[in-house]
Amino acid sequence: MDWLRLLAWGADGWGDEFAHGLLLTLEISAVSYLLAVVLGLLGAAGKLSGNRVCRWLAEGYTTVVRSLPELLVILLLYFSVSTGIEKLLRHFGLVGPNFEFNPFLAAVIALAFVCGAFMTEVMRAALLAVPKGQIEAAVAIGMPRAKMFRRIVLPQMMRHAIPGMSNLWLSITKESAIVSVLGAFSELLYTGYRAAAATKEYVFFYSLTAALFLAISLVSVFAISLLEKRLSRGHH
């Protein structure tokens, strides 16, 4: 049972490393996705804003990010964010000369920035799908904007946005593997690479890595289908 030996827990196997890599992949994906949702809402609001500067900034953000290779954007942001913040904090004397910015946070920001550009388009389309008549009726009766967004806009917007948001979640779980090139994380793909290189069991460990990514996708698809059914109640 060689596979049991290879997946043993502790120094004799790679079981604990794969568990840690899977957890780190989920952490990177979840935090990046939440930040991307925030960026998407801000970007969509900017694109639909009556302010010309906001529209230009939002258009420039989505155009540039979607035009460049994702790996290139992540590399640029990862090193610029970390080094920029380090220099800024050192300049004001807030940290010591040996301070290093948290690489996990830098990677999450970079990944969220890329995903946020695509999330912007999803949110913009979802906002445009909300019937204008309902918004106008809410304004006519004097409903506060915050309550109008919470009670009228958000529920209907989410129903239209879920398919696109679901695709972006599945995409970001795979794109989290891109941070392996940064060399600072032992996420799932990098763990599989290390295990395969150390043991020469390339087929086994790469197949295991693929199976774990597939498991993430299957569980996500099941959860997404339940969410879509819940949000679509009363609309069929």
Protein Blocks (a to p, Z undefined) as FASTA:
>chain_A
ZZlmmmpgcjkbmklmmmmmmmmmmmmmmmmmmmmmmmmmmmmmmmmpmbfklmmmmmmm
mmmmmmpcfklmmmmmmmmmmmmmmmmmmmnopacfkbccdfklmmmmmmmmmmmmmmmm
mmmmmmmmpcfklmmmmmmnopafklmmmmmmmmmmmmmmmmmmmmmmmmmmmmmmmmmm
nopaccfklmmmmmmmmnopmmlmmmmmmmmmmmmmmmmmmmmmmmmmmmmgoiZZ
